[in-house]
């Protein structure tokens, strides 16, 4: 070969350059450029190494079964409800404290309870409330200093409060704050009337968020953020609700509104078919006397021939019972060679 090995080595050197970072890169514009793999075995395209993901990259998990994102329509319904509540809450504080108060709604979001607690300052006042009908726990969180200002106003002061570190409410102060919040939170029922029945009862106050187990750490909660202004003081306030009940109410409201005429007609037809099918299901009907109360010793000593007196008068109709529910009253009689009863009254069964 003309030129020998030395000329071939110079030709390869023209097509290969070694940057400072140690990668071997071929010049794609050079003719007959040899393919030279990277020294460390990294993947390459046309001789150019592709970047690798940096080690230690943080990967955020996402649970598609429980997405922590509100549907736009649901968020709008909740925003309007919380805005109504904020207006009423501010009016209640103004009337009770005799100082201009205003509660401004900021935002509403879905979080896990663990995320919510970790974002709270410590110490802080976490007012625990029981949600009526579901018996779950809701939380009103606000600075302890804000409650001290309320108490000062309630006693006729100028709202100086008490900003000492670690200060907690006394029994008398706690009673005053509980009464004030109970009256103010009563407007939740009015604010959420278009979505669901929402009422809460104030139970107590805790001061360390990390020790409050209002619900499971991984449970999804609904967190509404507010800005509270009482006189010249401004504080951040949050209101936490269990998300499952509220989201179920929102989905139910969507279903009641979003169904088309065809869907409603199909649902009515299915209901009629179900009612017709239920009417053909056989049930056991019994006729019974009024029950009588006896002692266990009387039952254990029963023998053949004993007479057990009943408290049922001979002139009173018997009870017609289906699955333990009295449906009618009937007079005893006979039908041919068999006993029978004639229905004389029918009980009204509430729907």
C-alpha positions in Angstrom: 0.0 0.0 0.0 1.3 3.4 -1.0 2.6 5.5 1.9 2.5 2.6 4.3 1.0 2.5 7.9 2.3 6.0 8.7 0.1 7.7 6.0 -3.0 5.7 7.2 -2.5 6.9 10.8 -2.3 10.5 9.7 -5.6 10.1 7.7 -7.4 8.7 10.8 -6.1 11.5 12.9 -7.6 14.1 10.6 -11.1 12.6 11.2 -10.9 12.1 14.9 -10.6 14.8 17.6 -10.5 14.4 21.3 -12.2 17.2 23.3 -11.1 18.0 26.8 -13.9 16.0 28.4 -12.4 12.8 27.0 -15.1 12.0 24.4 -13.9 10.7 21.0 -15.9 12.5 18.3 -15.6 11.9 14.5 -16.0 14.8 12.1 -19.1 13.9 10.0 -18.0 16.2 7.2 -14.7 14.4 6.7 -14.6 11.9 3.8 -14.3 8.2 4.8 -14.4 9.0 8.5 -14.0 5.9 10.5 -16.5 5.0 13.2 -14.7 5.3 16.5 -16.7 4.3 19.6 -16.5 6.3 22.7 -13.9 5.2 25.1 -16.3 4.7 28.1 -18.9 2.7 26.1 -21.6 5.5 26.1 -24.2 5.2 23.4 -23.6 7.3 20.3 -25.5 8.4 17.2 -23.3 9.0 14.0 -20.3 8.9 16.3 -21.7 11.7 18.6 -22.4 10.5 22.1 -25.9 10.9 23.4 -26.2 12.5 26.9 -27.0 10.3 29.8 -29.4 11.1 32.6 -27.5 12.5 35.6 -27.2 10.1 38.5 -29.4 11.0 41.5 -32.2 12.6 39.5 -35.3 13.1 41.6 -38.4 11.2 40.2 -41.8 12.3 41.4 -44.4 9.6 41.8 -47.9 10.1 40.4 -50.9 8.0 41.4 -53.3 7.9 38.5 -56.0 6.4 40.7 -55.9 9.4 43.0 -54.8 12.4 41.0 -54.2 15.5 43.2 -55.7 17.9 40.7 -59.2 19.4 40.8 -61.4 19.4 37.7 -61.8 23.0 36.5 -65.6 23.0 37.1 -65.2 21.4 40.5 -62.5 24.0 41.4 -64.9 26.8 40.3 -67.8 25.5 42.4 -65.5 25.2 45.5 -64.1 28.7 44.9 -67.5 30.3 44.9 -68.5 28.3 48.0 -65.4 29.4 49.9 -65.8 33.0 48.8 -69.4 33.0 50.2 -68.1 31.5 53.4 -65.2 34.1 53.6 -67.7 37.0 53.3 -69.9 35.6 56.1 -67.0 34.7 58.3 -65.7 38.3 58.0 -69.1 39.7 58.9 -69.4 37.4 61.9 -66.0 38.5 63.2 -66.8 42.2 62.7 -70.0 41.9 64.7 -68.5 39.9 67.5 -65.1 41.7 67.9 -66.5 45.2 67.1 -63.6 45.9 64.7 -63.5 45.8 60.9 -62.5 42.2 59.9 -62.1 40.7 56.5 -61.4 37.2 55.3 -60.1 36.9 51.7 -60.2 33.6 49.9 -56.8 32.8 48.2 -56.9 29.3 46.7 -58.1 25.8 47.0 -56.0 22.7 46.3 -55.8 18.9 46.8 -52.9 17.6 48.9 -52.1 14.6 51.0 -52.5 15.2 54.7 -48.8 14.6 55.2 -47.9 17.4 52.7 -50.4 19.7 54.4 -49.0 19.2 57.9 -45.4 19.6 56.7 -46.2 23.0 55.3 -47.6 24.4 58.5 -45.6 26.4 61.0 -45.0 25.1 64.5 -46.4 26.0 66.9 -49.7 27.0 65.5 -53.4 26.7 66.5 -55.0 23.7 64.8 -58.7 23.8 65.7 -60.1 20.3 65.3 -63.7 20.0 64.2 -66.0 17.1 63.6 -67.8 17.1 60.2 -71.5 16.3 60.7 -73.0 13.3 58.9 -69.6 11.8 58.1 -67.9 12.0 61.6 -64.6 12.9 59.9 -62.2 15.5 61.1 -61.7 19.0 59.7 -59.0 21.5 60.7 -59.0 25.3 60.9 -55.4 26.4 61.2 -54.4 29.9 62.2 -51.6 31.5 64.3 -51.9 31.4 68.0 -51.3 35.2 68.1 -54.4 35.8 66.0 -56.6 34.1 68.6 -55.0 36.3 71.3 -55.9 39.4 69.4 -59.5 38.1 69.2 -59.6 37.6 72.9 -58.2 41.1 73.6 -61.0 42.6 71.4 -63.6 40.4 73.1 -62.6 41.9 76.5 -62.7 45.4 75.2 -59.0 45.8 74.5 -57.3 47.5 71.5 -56.1 44.2 69.9 -52.6 44.0 71.3 -52.8 40.3 71.9 -49.9 38.2 73.3 -46.9 37.2 71.1 -44.9 35.3 73.7 -43.2 32.2 72.2 -45.0 29.0 73.1 -48.0 30.7 74.6 -51.1 28.4 74.6 -54.7 29.2 75.3 -56.1 28.9 78.8 -59.3 27.2 79.5 -61.3 30.5 79.6 -59.6 31.7 76.4 -60.2 28.3 74.7 -63.9 28.6 75.6 -64.2 32.1 74.1 -62.4 31.0 70.9 -64.4 27.9 70.5 -67.7 29.8 70.9 -66.5 32.5 68.4 -65.4 29.9 65.8 -68.6 27.8 66.2 -70.8 30.8 65.4 -68.6 31.7 62.4 -68.3 28.2 61.0 -72.0 27.8 61.1 -72.1 29.7 57.8 -70.5 26.7 56.1 -73.9 25.1 55.7 -75.2 28.2 53.9 -72.0 28.6 51.7 -72.1 25.0 50.6 -75.9 24.6 50.3 -75.6 24.2 46.5 -73.1 21.3 46.8 -73.7 19.3 50.0 -74.7 19.6 53.6 -71.6 20.7 55.4 -71.7 21.4 59.1 -68.9 21.2 61.6 -68.6 21.2 65.4 -65.5 22.6 67.1 -63.9 20.0 69.5 -60.6 21.4 70.7 -57.2 22.9 69.8 -53.8 21.4 69.3 -50.5 23.3 68.8 -48.0 20.9 67.2 -49.1 19.9 63.6 -46.8 16.8 63.6 -48.7 15.3 66.5 -52.2 15.8 65.1 -53.6 12.7 63.3 -56.8 14.2 61.8 -56.7 11.5 59.1 -54.2 9.1 57.4 -50.9 10.6 56.2 -51.5 9.5 52.6 -55.2 10.5 52.5 -56.2 13.2 50.1 -57.5 16.4 51.7 -59.0 19.6 50.4 -57.1 22.7 51.6 -58.5 26.2 51.3 -56.1 29.1 52.0 -57.3 32.5 53.2 -55.9 35.9 54.3 -57.5 37.2 57.5 -57.3 40.9 58.4 -58.6 41.9 61.8 -58.0 45.6 62.4 -54.4 46.2 61.4 -53.3 42.6 61.8 -53.0 40.2 58.9 -52.6 36.4 59.1 -52.7 33.4 56.9 -55.5 30.9 57.6 -56.1 27.4 56.2 -59.2 25.2 56.3 -58.7 21.5 55.7 -61.5 19.1 54.8 -61.5 15.4 53.9 -61.6 15.3 50.1 -63.6 12.1 49.5 -67.0 13.4 50.8 -66.7 16.7 49.0 -65.5 15.2 45.7 -68.3 12.7 45.9 -70.8 15.6 46.3 -69.3 17.4 43.3 -69.5 14.3 41.1 -73.1 13.8 42.2 -73.9 17.4 41.3 -72.2 16.9 37.9 -74.4 13.8 37.3 -77.6 15.6 38.1 -76.8 18.5 35.8 -74.9 16.9 32.9 -77.2 14.0 32.1 -79.0 14.5 28.7 -82.7 13.9 28.1 -81.9 10.5 26.6 -79.9 9.5 29.7 -82.8 10.6 32.0 -85.3 8.7 29.9 -83.2 5.5 30.0 -82.7 5.8 33.8 -86.5 6.2 34.2 -87.1 3.1 32.1 -84.6 1.1 34.1 -86.3 2.2 37.3 -89.7 1.2 36.0 -88.3 -2.3 35.0 -86.7 -2.7 38.4 -89.9 -1.8 40.2 -91.9 -4.3 38.0 -89.4 -7.0 38.7 -89.5 -6.4 42.5 -93.2 -6.7 42.5 -92.9 -10.3 41.2 -90.4 -11.4 43.9 -92.0 -13.9 46.5 -91.8 -12.8 50.1 -92.8 -14.5 53.4 -95.8 -12.9 55.2 -96.5 -13.7 58.8 -99.3 -13.0 61.2 -98.4 -12.6 64.9 -99.8 -11.7 68.3 -98.4 -8.8 70.3 -95.2 -10.0 72.1 -95.1 -10.8 75.7 -92.2 -10.4 78.1 -91.2 -13.4 80.3 -88.3 -14.3 82.5 -85.6 -16.8 81.4 -86.6 -19.1 84.2 -90.2 -19.3 82.8 -88.9 -20.3 79.4 -86.5 -22.9 80.8 -89.2 -24.5 82.9 -91.8 -24.9 80.0 -93.4 -28.3 79.8 -96.0 -30.0 77.7 -99.4 -28.8 78.9 -98.3 -25.4 80.3 -100.4 -22.4 79.5 -98.5 -19.3 78.4 -100.8 -16.3 78.8 -100.6 -13.6 76.1 -101.2 -9.9 76.5 -103.0 -9.6 73.2 -106.7 -8.8 73.7 -109.1 -11.0 71.9 -110.8 -8.0 70.2 -107.5 -6.5 68.9 -106.4 -7.4 65.3 -103.2 -9.3 64.7 -100.0 -7.8 63.1 -99.3 -8.7 59.5 -95.5 -8.7 59.3 -93.0 -8.9 56.4 -89.3 -9.2 57.4 -90.0 -7.9 60.8 -91.9 -4.8 59.6 -95.6 -4.5 60.4 -97.4 -3.7 57.2 -101.1 -4.2 58.2 -103.5 -5.3 60.9 -105.8 -8.3 60.3 -108.7 -10.0 62.1 -108.4 -13.8 62.5 -110.9 -16.0 60.8 -111.1 -19.1 58.5 -111.3 -19.9 54.8 -112.8 -23.3 54.3 -110.8 -25.8 56.4 -107.9 -23.4 56.9 -107.2 -20.5 59.2 -107.2 -17.1 57.5 -107.2 -13.4 58.4 -108.9 -10.4 56.9 -106.9 -7.1 56.6 -108.7 -4.3 58.4 -106.0 -1.5 58.4 -102.8 -0.8 56.4 -99.8 0.8 58.0 -98.3 3.8 56.2 -94.6 3.1 55.4 -92.5 6.2 55.1 -90.5 6.4 51.8 
